Amino acid sequence: MARLKEKYRKEVVPALKERLGLSNVMEVPRLSKIVVNMGLGDAPSDAKVMESAMKELAKITGQKPVVRRAKKSIASFKLRAGAAIGCMVTLRGDRMYEFFDRLVNVAIPRIRDFRGVSRNAFDRFGNFTLGIKEQIIFPEIDYDDVYKIRGMNVVFVIQNSNGREASLELLKELGMPFGMS
C-alpha cells in the first residue's frame, strides 16, 4: 500500500473529521483521481513531439498515456478534426497516491523561485488544478533526452460535498505546499 494512502487513512481522516465537524467517516473529502494532461499544439506538424511527450508522461506517471484528438477543425489554428493534439493519464488508487507523494515531496521542491501553490485554483466543485511549466522538475526525466520543454496540467479530482474549504484542508493535510495568498 502507498505510504500516503496509509497516512490518509490513519491521520488525515480523523483530523479532517474533527476539524470539519463531520459525523460520518464517509463525509470526509478524498482524492478520487488525478488527471495529468499535456497539450501539444505543435504535434500535428511534428511527429516527434507526440512521441517524446508520450514517453515522458509515461515515465512521470508510471502509466501509458492516451492520445487526445481534436474534435473540430479550426482553420485559423491550422487544425483538423482527428489530429493528435495532446496526451493524458488518469491515475487512481495506489498509483495516484504515489504520484501525489512524488509530486509534493520531490518535484515541487525542485521548481525555481517557488513560493507555494495558489489557493485560488479550486473550481466550484472543490477540484484543484495545478499548472506545471516544465516537465524537467520530475527526477524521472533526463534533461539530455528532452526534445522540448513542455508544461502540463495536473487536476486533483476530490470527492467532496463540503465545498472548496474542505478540499483545501484535505490537500493541506496531505502535504500540498500552499502559498501565503
N, C-alpha and C positions, 0 to 999 in steps of 0.2 A: 504494500500500500504506500502511496506517495506520502512524503513527510508532511506536506502542507495539508493534505486531506486529514491526516491524523490530528494535526493541530486544530483544524476546523472543528472536528467532532468533539475533541476533549476540552479545548479552551475557548474558541470563538463562539460556539453555540450557547454555552451557559452565560458568557459575558454579554452577548447581544440580547439574550432573552431577558436578563436582568435590566440592562440599560434601556431597552426599548419598552419594557413593561409588558412583555408578551406572556400569555398564559400557557401556550402550547409550543412545543419544540418545532412543529411543522410550520409555524408562523415566521420563524427566523429566516431572513433572506439567505439565499445560497446561489453560488455560481452554477448556472445550468450548462453554459458552453462558452467557449472563447472562439471567435472567428478572426482569423488573420487574413487580410486581403492585401494584395499587391496590384495596383493599377499600372498597366503598361501601355501608355498612349502610343509609343513608337513601335510596338510589336508588329503591326501589320506590314510595316516597311522593312523590318529587320528580323529575320527568323531566329537569330542567335539570342536576341533579347528574351524571348519567351523561354527558350531552353535553359538559359542561365538563371533566370528568375525562378523557374520551377525547381531547379536543383538546389538553389539557396533556400527557398521556402521549405523544401523537404528536409534539409539539414537542420534548419532552425526549429521546426515543429516536430520532426520525427514521424511525419505522416505525409503521404503523397498528395500534392495539391491537385485541385480540379481547375481546368481551364474555364475562364468566363468569356463568353462571346457577346458581341454587340447585338442588341435586339432590333435596332433600327439603323438604316443608312442615314448618315448626316454628311452632306456634300461639303459643307464648309470645313469639316474636320478631316475630310478625305477618308471617311469611314464607311464601310459596307456592312450590311446586316450579316451576321455569322462570322465576322472577323474576330480572331482571338485578341482580347484587349486587357486581359488580366488573369490572375490566378488566386485561388483562395483555399484555405484549410479550415475545417470546423473541428475543434478539439473538445472532447468530452471525457469525463471520468478521470482516471489516473494521469493520462497524458495531459489533460487540461491543467491539473494541479501542478504537475512537473514543469510545464511551460510557464505557468504563473510564477512559480518559485524561481526558475532561472531568469525570467524577465525582471523580477523585483530585486533579487539578490545579486545577480551577475551583470545583466545587460544594462539596466537603467543607471547603475553607478558609473558605467563607462561613458555616459553621454557627457560631452564637453559643456562646461558652463551650466550645469544642471542645477536648477533652483526649486525643483519639486514639480509634481504633476498638477495640472489645473483642476480645480474643483468644479469648474463650470462645464465640464464635458459630459454631463448626465443628460439623457433625454427625459421626456415626461414619464416614461415607464420605469425609470431607475437604472437603465442600462448605461454603461460607461464606455466612451470611445477614447482611445489613446492613439495619437499620430506619432509615428517614429520616422525621423528624417533620413536615417542611414541604417542599412542592414548590417553594417560592419560592427555595430556595438555588440552583436552576439559573438561569443567566442568560437562558435562552430564555423563561422565564416572566415576563410583565409583571405586576407586583403589582396594578396597577389593573384588569386583566382577570380576576383570580382571583375565582371565585364563592364558594369556601370553601377555607380552608387544610386540606390533607389530607396524610396520610403515605403512605408506600409501602414495600414490601419489595423489596430487591434481593438476588437469590440468585445467587452465583457458583458454577456447577457446574464442578468441577475433575476432569478425567480423571487418575486417580492410583491407584497401587496401593501407595503408601508411607505412607498414613495422614495424620493431621492435621498433623504436623510438616512434612511435605513441602509440603502445601498452604499452610501458614503461611509457609514460606520462599519459595514462588512469589509469593504476594501481596506479601510484603515487597520482593522483588526488583523487582516491577512498580510499586512506589511506594505501596502502601496504608499510610496513617499509623496504625500500631497504637499503643495507649496503653502505659503502663508496667506495668499489671497482668498 
